[in-house]
Amino acid sequence: MTTLSPQDEKVVPSGRIERIASDYVLAFDRQLDYPHSYLWSLLAEPEHVAKWLGNLITGWEQGQPYELEVGGTVTGTVLQLNAPLSLQITWEDELDNESVLEWRMLNSNGGTLVQLRARSESRSFLTEGAAGWETILDAFEDVAAGRTPQPQPDRWTKLREAYSREYSVSHTMGTLGKDSGHDSVHFDRLLGADRATIWQALTEPDKFGKWLAPGTLQLQVGGDVRLDFETFSMRGDVTHLLNEQALEYSWCSPEVEQSSVHWLLENSGGKTLLKLRHGLRSKARTAELMALWHERLDALALYLSGAEVHPSAHHREALTHFYRRMAGSAGS
């Protein structure tokens, strides 16, 4: 009998993604064998919060704003504080995404049932948020047991995939990977349109001009590609083409002199999985590229839904800061 190593074991989400009215809710329930008053102290006292969540600048106070450093800065207001049973806060991150979080500590089976609910109007970052809050709860449990939480990037990645599969929701964030030894920007988006429609949106100038950038594309190997963005233009040549499935072209722009963009479309449970890989063959302003693709893929989803696309310089700048921190480099 073959024994799976921990990294090969299938990750199963412990939380749930629910739809309530027009909102999305991330729901977690954990039974911990500790008194709820003890667990409340880990949630309520800043010196303990710093061990598993982040640096709580001001503490929780009913009706008052707070500030929390968790890599970036999160701000919000304490809506309800009922010690030692429940805490409800608004949670606004650096990208202006807002949600409402509620923690509850309930006596249960000689221990405590810890409940966390995160409610938002937006489906953005559902898989990332679910994976993130699950790993945060892991850290909370470690601190409760007297252990020092350890970073879990591999577990976060596997959880992100698991939530996407389990609840058929799309990733939002891009990630950095490797392609033939070079850095590569990766985005996977699950889109609610058929492959033919998305292919047209990728390849027909009158369509991609509405969400990506005005430009031209000669749909044949060796054909010219030009995209005119607000502040720069890119040029390239088509290097690979497989109708309604794959498109690759070279990319030269101020962000990166030598690179290639590869689009792949796959059928996925009645939806279409779009995979974007931007392989960087020279030094690149990676954060700017990731912010650009994040914004334009959001615009693609809006375009496919029939909504108007309105690019925002403020949002692009916020995304750039977000990806710059994620990439761990102030200059890339």
N, C-alpha and C positions, 0 to 999 in steps of 0.2 A: 504494500500500500504506500502510495506517495504522500508525503507530508508537505503541505504548502508552507512556504516561508511567510512571515508576516507581510512582506511587501507584495506577495502574490495572492494573498487572501482577498476575496471580494469585499469591498467596503459597502456596508448597508447603512443608509441614513437612519439616524435615530429621531430626527425631527420630521415635520410635515409641512408641506406647502398647501395652504387652503385658500379658497376664494370665498369671501364673505361680502355679499352685495357687490359693490364696485371695487372693493379693496382686496389686497393679497395679504395673507397672514402666514408668518413663519411660527410654528408652534413646537415647543419642546417641553417634555415632562421627564424629570429625573427623580428617582427615588434614592435618597442618600441617608445613610444610617448615622445621622448626627441631629442633635436638637435644633429646632428651627431658630432659636435665639442665637445659637452659635453661628449658623449659616447667615443669619441676618447681619451679624457683625462683619462678616466678610464682604457683604454687599453694601453696607452703610458707612463703614469707617474708612476714610481715605487711605490710611496707611495699609489697610488690607486690600482695598480695591486696586492699589498700585501693583499688587503681586500677580493679579490675573487679568486685569482689564486695561488699566492705564492710569495716568496721573490725574487724579480728580482735583482740580484747582480750588474749587470753592466749597465742595461738599453738597449734599442734598438738603434742600430746604423748601418746604411747601410754597408753591407759587413763585419761586425765585429762579433766575437763570443759573446755569452751571456751565463749566468748561472742562473738557476732558481731553487729555493728550493721549492718542492711541496711534502713534505714527504721524498721522495728520491731526488736526484739531476738530473735535466734535463739540457742538454747542446745543443748547436746548433749554427747556424749562421743566421744572418739577411740577407735574400736574396733580399728583396725589402721593402722599407719604403717610402710611399707616403702619408705623413700627410696632412690632417686628413682623408684620404680615405681608405688606405689599408696597411696591414702589412703581409709579407710572411717570414716565418722562417723555418729552419729545426728543428726537435725535436727528440733528441736522449736520450732515457731513460737508466736506469742503467742495463737493460738487452740487450743493444745494438740494440733495436728496433728503427728504424728510420722512420720518416714520414715527410711530408711537410705540414705545417699549413698555411692557408691564411685567414685573417680577412678582411672583407670589410664593410664600413659604407656608406650607400647610402641614400640620401634624398628620402623619400617615404611617401605619404599621410599625410603630415604635421609633420611627425616624421622621424624615421630612420629605414631602413631595415638593420639589422645586419646579415651578412652572415659569416659562418665559414665552411671551407673545410679542412679536414684532409686526406691526401693521402698517401698510403703506398703500397709497393709491397706484404706485408705479410698479410694473413688472421688471424694471431694470434691476440688475444685480440680485435677482432672486436666487440663482444657484450659488453665486459668490457669497451672498449674505447668509444663506442657509449653512454653507460649509464653514463660513467664518464664525457664526454664532455657535455651531456645534463644537468647534475647536476651542472657543472661549469657555464654553461649559466644561470641556475637558480640563482646561486650566483651572477653573473654579473648583472642580472636584479634586484636582491635585493639591491645591492650596488647602482645602478642607482637610485633606489627609496628611498635611505636613510636608508635602513634596514641592519641589521647585518646578514649575511648568517649563517644558522644553519646546522650542519652535517645532512646528509640524508642517512644513511646506508640502511634503509629499502627501501627507494625509489630507491636507486642504485640497490639493489637486484632485485626488481620488474621490473625495466627498463631492466636489463640484461636479464631476462627471456623473456620480451616482444620483445626485438630486436631479440633474438634467434628464437622465434616463427614466427615473422613477416617475417624474411629474411632467415629462415632455415640455420642458421650458428651456429657453435659450440662455446660453452664456451671454454676458454683456462685455466683460473685461477682455482685453487682449493680454497675451503673455509673451515672454521672450523665450525662444527655443534655439536650437542649433540646426543648421542645414549645411552639410558637407564642411563642418568645422567653422562656419560663419554664423554670426547672430542672425536670427530670423524672427520677425514679428508674426505672431499667430493670432488669428481671430476665427472663432467658430460661431455662426449665428444660425439658429433654427427659425426659418421663415415660413409664414403661413400662405405661401403661394406655390404654384407648380413650377417645375424646373424650366419649362419653356418660357414662362413669363419672366422669371428671374434672368434667364439667359438673354432675353431681349433687353432687359434693364441694364445688363452689363455690357452689351455689345452694340446697341443702336444709339447713335449720337443724340437723337431727339429725345431719347429716354434717359440715358445716363447723364445728359446735361442738366436734368432736373434734380438729381440727388448727389452726383459725384462732382462733376465740373463740365463746363462746355468744352467741346473738343472734337477730335476726329479719331476714327479707328478703322483701318483697312483690315477687314476680317479675313486675313490669309497669312500664312507663315511668311515672314519678311515684310508684312505690311506696316505702315507707319502708325504710331500712336502719339497723340498730343492731347494733353489736358491742361486747361487754363484755369487755375485756381485764383482766388482773390488776390493773393500776394506773390504768386510765382507760377511758372509753367513747367510741366515735365514733358520730356520727349522719350520715345522708345520705339522698339520694333517688336512685332509679334514673333515669338519664338516657338510656341506650341499651341495647337488648336485641336480640340475634339468637340464636335458640335453638341451643344446643350449639356456638356459635361465639364470641359476643362479649357482654360485660356491662360496663357502665360505671355508676358511681355517684359522687355527690359524697361528700366526706369532710371532716369537721370534728372535730378532736381537739386535745389539748394540744400535740402536735408541730407541727401546722400547721392554721391556722384555715380556709383556703380551698384546697381541692385536689380532685382527681378521680382515681379509680382505674379503670383500664381493663384488663380481662382479655380475652385473645384466644387461642383454641385452634385449632391447625392440625395436620392429619395430617402425619406426617413419618417415612417409611420404616418403617411398622408401629408407630411410637410416636406420642406426641402432644407437640407443642411448645407449651408454655404461655408466653405473653408477658404480663408484668405491666408496666404503665406507671402510675406514680403522679405525675401532673402537679401541681406546686406553684405555686399562684397567689398565695401570700403567703409571708412569711418563715417558714422552717421549721427545725426541728431535724433536719436531713437525716440525720446519722449515726444518730440514734435510729430514724428511719423505716427506713433501710436495714438496720439490725440486726434490727428487728422483722420485716421482710419476709423477710430471709435465714433467720431462725430458723423462721418459719411455713411457708415453702416447703420447708425441710428436713422439717418435721413433716408436710406434705402427702405428700411422697414416702414417709415412714414409714407414714402412714395407708393409702396406696394399696397398700403391700406387706403390710398386715395386722399391722404391728408396733404396739406401744404407743407413745404419744407422751408424753414426759416433759420439759416445758420446764425450762430451767436458767437461773436468774438469773445465775450466773457466766458461762455461755457468752454470754448476751445482752450482758453488760457487756464481755466481750472483743471481741465483734463490734462494739459501739459504738465502742470505741477504734480498732479496725481501720478502720472506715469514716470515723471522724473524721480519722485521719491521711491516708486516701486522698483525702478531700474537701478536705484542706488547710486545714481551719478548726476551731479548737478550740471554737467556739460553735455550730456548725451540724450 
